[in-house]
Amino acid sequence: MKNIVLKSVIILIFISLLSCGTIRVSSDYDSEADFSNYKTFAFYKSGIDNVEISDIDKKRILKSIQNTLFNKGLTIDENPDILINIATKSVENIYIDNNFYSPYYIGWYPHYGRSYNRVAYSSSEGVLYIDVIDTNSKQLIWQGKGIGALSSNKSNRDELLNNLVTKILDVYPPEKETK
């Protein structure tokens, strides 16, 4: 039962990722990697198969990654320069109201009311990681991360996932730092 709940929460990541319309994106990369040498890619099938989201959402994400990388000039190849992997995570944020007071509780003198904590509200955030792995060295050379609030009110999952993937990959490849 717990596994089903976990899978359901993770699937919600991709049902509707953004209720507030904001995506927080970050990335990190190996400063020694020469990204100009990477011209071809393939998907890391064994890693992607382990991601616990629906196959339909995986297909949406991979299609969006593929289209974005095509637009950046990369091509798919059976002997690629880089492998692309994805991972997902969800986090439940609970906000506590520490100063909730109820005058309806009658206690012993001098406590004629009761102050206690309560959950003010909670929200869920979904995280999508996109990993780029050098096939020669088998090392992670770039990782992008997108975080957004989950909501079950959105219905256009294709657009939401494409927007998320595009924003994450906007910073790939990293620009060469000038010294």
Residue, then its C-alpha position, 0 to 999 in steps of 0.5 A: m500500500k505504501n509503495i502505491v501511495l509513493k508511486s501515486v505521489i511521484i506520478l502527481i509530479f507529472i500530472s501537473l507540475l506547477s500551480c504557482g507558475t514558477i520553476r526553480v532550475s539549477s545545474d552543475y557540471d564538471s569544469e574539466a569536461d569539453f562540451s564542444n566535443y559532445k555531438t551525439f547522445a542516447f538515452y540510458k535505458s537501464g537507468i530510465d527504466n528504474v524511474e517510478i513514474s508512468d510509462i506515458d510520462k517517461k515518454r513525454i519527458l524523453k520526447s521533450i529532451q530529445n527535441t530540445l537536444f535536437n534543437k541544440g544540434l545534437t543527434i541520436d547515435e548508437n555509439p553516443d558521446i553522452l548518455i541521458n538519464i532522468a530521475t524524479k523525487s517528490v517532497e511534502n512541505i508542511y507548514i505549522d501555525n505555532n500560535f493557534y489559540s482556541p478560547y473554547y477549551i476550558g481548563w483549570y485556572p488560570h488556563y481558560g483557553r488553549s494554545y496549540n500547534r496545527v498544520a496550517y497547510s501543506s504543499s508538494e514539490g516535484v523534482l526532475y533531474i536530467d543527467v548527462i554522462d560521458t560514455n568514454s569515462k562513464q562519469l557524470i559531467w552535467q546535471g540539471k534539476g527543475i523543482g516546481a509545486l505540484s497541483s492536480n488542477k492542471s490538465n495539459r501534461d505535455e505542455l507542463l513537462n515540455n516547459l520543465v524540460t526546456k527550462i532545465l536544458d536551457v543551461y546545457p551545455p554550460e557556457k565557457e567561463t572567461k578568466 
